[in-house]
Amino acid sequence: MTDSAVSDANLMFEFLLGGVEVDQDKNIILLDKEMASMRSGRVFLSKINDNIPRKRDSMVQMVNGLEERRTRPMTQTKFDILILSMVYSAHQAWQQERREEQAAWGRVLLQLANVTVHELRGNYLFSYS
């Protein structure tokens, strides 16, 4: 992991720790207005709002596509989208009022976690073989 990747991960954690909200259009907004106005905050919001499916069916379709292509390592951008999709799915599961919807988003989250673990193991084994 490069210093830049660690710095990016720390910055993403800081954004999420500052709080996020989903507006009526299902766009993610940062609650910390100062962070949202920073260039890196705008890039983060663009990455999450432009690349993360908002509907559960679309998220399942994305996960299925990721599971089908497990034979080669993911690009950093795809991995970032995978992690942000997990965050979004966890948030959606937490926000749902009906148990069925919570469970459905929870299943999507579990699928994303499985893809993430597979990717991390694959990259780890690939890097040290």
C-alpha positions as a Python dict, from the first residue, in 0.01 Angstrom:
ca = {
    (1, 'M'): (0, 0, 0),
    (2, 'T'): (143, 338, -95),
    (3, 'D'): (151, 646, 125),
    (4, 'S'): (-97, 802, -116),
    (5, 'A'): (-340, 509, -76),
    (6, 'V'): (-318, 531, 302),
    (7, 'S'): (-371, 906, 287),
    (8, 'D'): (-674, 858, 58),
    (9, 'A'): (-820, 595, 294),
    (10, 'N'): (-770, 825, 593),
    (11, 'L'): (-937, 1111, 407),
    (12, 'M'): (-1233, 892, 308),
    (13, 'F'): (-1269, 781, 671),
    (14, 'E'): (-1263, 1146, 780),
    (15, 'F'): (-1538, 1233, 530),
    (16, 'L'): (-1755, 945, 650),
    (17, 'L'): (-1687, 1024, 1015),
    (18, 'G'): (-1808, 1380, 953),
    (19, 'G'): (-2141, 1229, 854),
    (20, 'V'): (-2327, 1168, 532),
    (21, 'E'): (-2686, 1198, 432),
    (22, 'V'): (-2889, 1079, 135),
    (23, 'D'): (-3107, 1351, -17),
    (24, 'Q'): (-3441, 1310, -200),
    (25, 'D'): (-3259, 1243, -528),
    (26, 'K'): (-3058, 967, -354),
    (27, 'N'): (-2736, 1166, -381),
    (28, 'I'): (-2486, 1146, -99),
    (29, 'I'): (-2403, 1475, 72),
    (30, 'L'): (-2139, 1541, 334),
    (31, 'L'): (-2274, 1696, 650),
    (32, 'D'): (-1946, 1874, 721),
    (33, 'K'): (-1979, 2171, 482),
    (34, 'E'): (-1609, 2259, 507),
    (35, 'M'): (-1506, 1909, 398),
    (36, 'A'): (-1771, 1912, 124),
    (37, 'S'): (-1625, 2233, -18),
    (38, 'M'): (-1267, 2099, -33),
    (39, 'R'): (-1145, 1975, -371),
    (40, 'S'): (-1095, 1625, -228),
    (41, 'G'): (-1447, 1638, -82),
    (42, 'R'): (-1593, 1726, -420),
    (43, 'V'): (-1393, 1445, -584),
    (44, 'F'): (-1518, 1201, -318),
    (45, 'L'): (-1881, 1307, -372),
    (46, 'S'): (-1841, 1285, -747),
    (47, 'K'): (-1694, 936, -721),
    (48, 'I'): (-1972, 813, -495),
    (49, 'N'): (-2263, 991, -667),
    (50, 'D'): (-2153, 917, -1023),
    (51, 'N'): (-2042, 555, -981),
    (52, 'I'): (-2246, 390, -706),
    (53, 'P'): (-2582, 236, -800),
    (54, 'R'): (-2863, 378, -583),
    (55, 'K'): (-3126, 111, -640),
    (56, 'R'): (-3094, -229, -479),
    (57, 'D'): (-3157, -414, -808),
    (58, 'S'): (-2882, -212, -977),
    (59, 'M'): (-2648, -286, -688),
    (60, 'V'): (-2720, -660, -717),
    (61, 'Q'): (-2650, -640, -1090),
    (62, 'M'): (-2315, -468, -1019),
    (63, 'V'): (-2224, -734, -759),
    (64, 'N'): (-2309, -1014, -1002),
    (65, 'G'): (-2084, -853, -1262),
    (66, 'L'): (-1801, -829, -1010),
    (67, 'E'): (-1845, -1192, -907),
    (68, 'E'): (-1829, -1305, -1270),
    (69, 'R'): (-1494, -1136, -1332),
    (70, 'R'): (-1308, -1268, -1027),
    (71, 'T'): (-1028, -1413, -1235),
    (72, 'R'): (-824, -1093, -1262),
    (73, 'P'): (-732, -826, -1006),
    (74, 'M'): (-948, -515, -982),
    (75, 'T'): (-821, -173, -1067),
    (76, 'Q'): (-787, 71, -778),
    (77, 'T'): (-1085, 268, -909),
    (78, 'K'): (-1307, -43, -920),
    (79, 'F'): (-1194, -139, -569),
    (80, 'D'): (-1276, 211, -441),
    (81, 'I'): (-1623, 181, -596),
    (82, 'L'): (-1664, -160, -431),
    (83, 'I'): (-1579, -18, -87),
    (84, 'L'): (-1803, 286, -134),
    (85, 'S'): (-2083, 53, -247),
    (86, 'M'): (-2044, -138, 79),
    (87, 'V'): (-2072, 187, 275),
    (88, 'Y'): (-2380, 290, 78),
    (89, 'S'): (-2543, -53, 122),
    (90, 'A'): (-2476, -51, 497),
    (91, 'H'): (-2629, 295, 521),
    (92, 'Q'): (-2933, 185, 322),
    (93, 'A'): (-2980, -126, 538),
    (94, 'W'): (-2962, 89, 850),
    (95, 'Q'): (-3208, 349, 714),
    (96, 'Q'): (-3483, 109, 609),
    (97, 'E'): (-3793, 95, 827),
    (98, 'R'): (-3928, -237, 701),
    (99, 'R'): (-3744, -553, 810),
    (100, 'E'): (-3775, -703, 461),
    (101, 'E'): (-3595, -404, 309),
    (102, 'Q'): (-3329, -413, 582),
    (103, 'A'): (-3272, -782, 512),
    (104, 'A'): (-3257, -727, 136),
    (105, 'W'): (-2996, -449, 168),
    (106, 'G'): (-2813, -667, 422),
    (107, 'R'): (-2788, -946, 164),
    (108, 'V'): (-2642, -701, -88),
    (109, 'L'): (-2392, -585, 175),
    (110, 'L'): (-2291, -946, 243),
    (111, 'Q'): (-2236, -1010, -129),
    (112, 'L'): (-2020, -696, -153),
    (113, 'A'): (-1822, -805, 154),
    (114, 'N'): (-1762, -1147, -2),
    (115, 'V'): (-1633, -989, -324),
    (116, 'T'): (-1409, -759, -118),
    (117, 'V'): (-1262, -1047, 84),
    (118, 'H'): (-1202, -1247, -232),
    (119, 'E'): (-1033, -949, -395),
    (120, 'L'): (-811, -885, -92),
    (121, 'R'): (-711, -1249, -67),
    (122, 'G'): (-648, -1270, -439),
    (123, 'N'): (-433, -958, -440),
    (124, 'Y'): (-248, -1071, -127),
    (125, 'L'): (-173, -1415, -270),
    (126, 'F'): (-85, -1267, -607),
    (127, 'S'): (154, -1014, -452),
    (128, 'Y'): (347, -1264, -242),
    (129, 'S'): (347, -1581, -457),
}
